[in-house]
Amino acid sequence: MGGTDRENKVIIKELLHMWPSVIIGLLLGLITVPLSDVGLDAVREKYDSRNPVVVTNGTLLHREEDSVEVAIVGEKKRACIYVALAAYATGADGLMRDTYTLRVDMPSGGATRPVGPQSFGVWRLWPIPKGVTRIQMWSTHQCEGRLVRSLMAEIELGKTVQ
């Protein structure tokens, strides 16, 4: 393994003549290592955050003391599998609280929808505790093995629910 001094000198001399190739190899290594699984995960996360599965608008239809009804329309942009829907109520204190969701215009089948413009239905969210100033609805989809969350509705309630 350790060759003679003459062999070692020949190897070193050859490497010195190939210094541009060595530098290019090192640079390529430095570029491709971040693109390994760890690097690709970061790229995928950035892609998913800039390219949501759904792009929608929520409209507040009705508000009661402890609930709201929201209509959601928009477009499904990516062919991903529907997983779940979640809603949150946020108060002036900034604390995000879970709420229940119920589709009220028809039963929610939970099926994966095709890509394209559509109505995502009318939803009742409750309970809406006192002090809530904003509600959000999020969908979760599975895209190529990754879970991707998309903001479906964010509605400022203006003054707090008393």
BELPEWO-V519224 format. One record per pair of residues at least 12 apart in sequence whose ideal C-beta (glycine too) atoms are under 10 Angstrom apart, sorted by the first residue. I is the first residue (numbers start at 1). GAP is how many residues later the second one is. If there is no record, write none. Layout:
i:gap
I:GAP
I:GAP
//
This chain:
i:gap
41:105
44:99
44:100
44:101
44:102
44:104
45:101
45:103
47:96
47:99
47:101
48:30
48:32
48:93
48:95
48:96
48:98
48:99
48:100
48:101
48:102
49:99
49:100
49:101
51:26
51:27
51:92
51:97
51:99
52:22
52:24
52:25
52:26
52:87
52:89
52:96
52:97
52:98
52:99
52:100
53:23
53:24
53:25
53:26
53:27
53:28
53:29
53:60
53:62
53:86
53:87
53:88
53:89
53:90
53:95
53:96
53:97
53:99
54:18
54:20
54:21
54:22
54:23
54:24
54:26
54:28
54:59
54:61
54:64
54:66
54:84
54:85
54:87
54:94
54:96
54:97
54:98
55:19
55:20
55:21
55:22
55:62
55:95
55:96
55:97
56:16
56:17
56:18
56:19
56:20
56:62
56:63
56:64
56:81
56:83
56:94
56:95
56:96
56:97
56:98
57:14
57:15
57:16
57:17
57:63
57:95
57:96
57:97
57:98
58:12
58:13
58:14
58:15
58:16
58:62
58:65
58:77
58:78
58:79
58:93
58:94
58:95
58:96
58:97
59:12
59:13
59:14
59:63
59:94
59:96
60:75
60:93
60:95
60:96
60:97
60:98
61:43
61:61
61:62
61:63
62:42
62:60
62:62
63:65
63:72
63:92
63:94
63:95
63:98
64:60
64:62
64:64
64:97
65:61
65:62
65:63
65:65
65:96
65:97
66:33
66:59
66:60
66:61
66:62
66:63
66:64
66:66
66:95
67:32
67:33
67:35
67:57
67:58
67:59
67:60
67:61
67:94
68:19
68:21
68:31
68:55
68:56
68:57
68:58
68:60
68:64
68:67
68:87
68:89
68:93
69:33
69:35
69:36
69:53
69:54
69:55
69:56
69:57
70:17
70:31
70:34
70:50
70:51
70:52
70:53
70:54
70:55
70:65
70:67
70:82
70:83
70:85
71:33
71:34
71:48
71:49
71:50
71:51
71:52
71:82
72:13
72:31
72:46
72:47
72:48
72:49
72:50
72:51
72:65
72:67
72:80
72:81
73:44
73:45
73:46
73:47
73:48
73:80
74:43
74:44
74:45
74:46
74:76
74:78
74:79
75:40
75:41
75:42
75:43
75:45
76:36
76:37
76:38
76:39
76:40
76:41
76:42
76:44
76:63
76:65
76:74
77:38
77:39
77:73
78:37
78:63
78:65
78:66
78:70
78:72
79:33
79:34
79:35
79:36
79:62
79:64
80:32
80:33
80:35
80:59
80:60
80:61
80:62
80:63
80:64
80:66
80:67
80:68
80:70
81:30
81:31
81:59
81:60
81:61
81:62
81:63
82:27
82:28
82:29
82:30
82:31
82:57
82:58
82:59
82:60
83:27
83:29
83:56
83:57
83:58
83:59
83:60
83:64
83:65
83:66
84:17
84:26
84:54
84:55
84:56
84:57
84:58
84:63
84:65
85:16
85:18
85:23
85:25
85:35
85:38
85:52
85:53
85:54
85:55
85:67
86:12
86:13
86:15
86:50
86:51
86:52
86:53
86:54
86:63
86:66
87:12
87:13
87:14
87:15
87:36
87:37
87:38
87:39
87:41
87:48
87:49
87:50
87:51
87:65
87:66
88:37
88:44
88:46
88:47
88:48
88:49
88:50
88:66
89:36
89:37
89:38
89:39
89:40
89:42
89:43
89:44
89:45
89:46
89:47
89:68
89:72
90:41
90:42
90:43
90:44
90:45
90:46
90:64
90:66
90:67
91:37
91:38
91:39
91:40
91:41
91:42
91:43
91:69
91:70
92:39
92:40
92:41
92:42
92:67
92:68
93:38
93:40
94:39
94:40
95:34
95:36
95:37
96:38
96:40
97:30
97:31
97:32
97:34
97:35
97:38
98:29
99:25
99:26
99:27
99:28
99:29
99:30
99:33
99:36
99:37
99:38
100:23
100:24
100:25
100:26
100:27
101:22
101:23
101:24
101:25
101:36
102:20
102:21
102:22
102:23
102:24
103:17
103:18
103:19
103:20
103:21
104:17
104:18
104:19
104:20
105:14
105:16
105:17
105:18
105:19
106:15
106:16
107:14
108:12
108:13
108:15
112:29
112:30
113:28
120:17
120:19
120:32
120:33
123:14
123:29
123:30
125:12
125:28
125:30
127:34
128:29
128:32
128:33
129:31
129:32
130:30
130:31
130:32
131:29
131:30
131:31
132:25
132:28
132:29
133:22
133:23
133:24
133:25
133:26
133:27
133:28
134:20
134:21
134:22
134:23
134:24
134:26
135:18
135:19
135:20
135:21
135:22
136:15
136:16
136:17
136:18
136:19
137:13
137:14
137:15
137:16
137:17
137:18
138:12
138:13
138:14
138:15
138:16
139:12
139:13
139:14
//
